[in-house]
Amino acid sequence: MWIKVDDIVEVVAGRDKGQRGKVLEVDRETGRVKVEGLNRVYKHVKRSQRNPQGGRLSKELFMDASNVMLVCPKTGKPTRVGVRFLADGTKERYSKRSGESISVVAPPRANKS
C-alpha cells in the first residue's frame, strides 16, 4: 500500500464515492485508512465529567485502502501509484497516470556489489 499520511485521496467506492480528503491515519496491518471528513458516523456519548454535555459525537472511521485512490498532483485526477528507482538509487512514488513524481520513499543507497 503506497498511501501515506497527508496524501490527498479520492473515494472510488462506497457511500462517499467521488469525495476527496486528506489521509489522517494509515493502518498497514489491516490495510485501512482514515480520511478527513469522510466515512463519518455518530457515536452516542453518555454524560461524564470529561463530556458534561453528552449527546452525539461525529467522528471518522477507517475505510479499506482499496476504496481510495491517490490524487495525481499534475492532473488532479485519481491515479494508481507506482514505485521506481532513479539513477542515483533514490526510491520514489510516482503517478501512473502522468508519470509525475509524488514523493521520495527512500534516500539513495550504495550499490550492493
FENQUI-V101366 format. One record per pair of residues at least 24 apart in sequence whose ideal C-beta (glycine too) atoms are under 6 Angstrom apart, sorted by sequence separation. I is the first residue (numbers start at 0). GAP is how many residues later the second one is. If there is no record, write none. Layout:
BEGIN
I,GAP  I,GAP
END
This chain:
BEGIN
38,24  73,24  71,25  33,26  71,26  73,26  72,27  33,28  2,30  31,30  31,32  32,32  30,34  13,53  12,54  10,57  11,57  8,59  9,59  8,61  9,61  2,62  6,63  7,63  0,64  9,68  1,79  1,91
END
